[in-house]
């Protein structure tokens, strides 16, 4: 089995839509730390979003229905979020 690098930093980017999306999944056998999350609204009207952590079948809302003004941003996670396999 190939070893994953420790202390590997990466940026995940995705366009938010009305469908649920997965931004990141911790690799099997590893614990990951999300250091920061940032949501930008590049449209001309206000938008809302919900950020949820899902483990097995348990969903925990981190932010629910947060409003982001047009041409502005929202930081739903300023601290660390530890993700286990």
Secondary structure in CASP SS format (residue, H / E / C, confidence):
PFRMAT SS
TARGET T0000
AUTHOR 0000-0000-0000
METHOD secondary structure of the structure
MODEL  1
X C 1.00
X C 1.00
X C 1.00
X C 1.00
X C 1.00
X C 1.00
X C 1.00
X C 1.00
X C 1.00
X C 1.00
X C 1.00
X C 1.00
X C 1.00
X C 1.00
X C 1.00
X C 1.00
X C 1.00
X C 1.00
X C 1.00
X C 1.00
X C 1.00
X C 1.00
X C 1.00
X C 1.00
X C 1.00
X C 1.00
X C 1.00
X C 1.00
X C 1.00
X C 1.00
X C 1.00
X E 1.00
X E 1.00
X E 1.00
X C 1.00
X C 1.00
X E 1.00
X E 1.00
X E 1.00
X E 1.00
X E 1.00
X C 1.00
X C 1.00
X C 1.00
X C 1.00
X C 1.00
X E 1.00
X E 1.00
X E 1.00
X E 1.00
X E 1.00
X E 1.00
X E 1.00
X E 1.00
X E 1.00
X C 1.00
X C 1.00
X E 1.00
X E 1.00
X E 1.00
X E 1.00
X E 1.00
X E 1.00
X E 1.00
X E 1.00
X E 1.00
X E 1.00
X E 1.00
X C 1.00
X C 1.00
X C 1.00
X E 1.00
X E 1.00
X E 1.00
X E 1.00
X E 1.00
X E 1.00
X C 1.00
X C 1.00
X C 1.00
X E 1.00
X E 1.00
X E 1.00
X C 1.00
X C 1.00
END
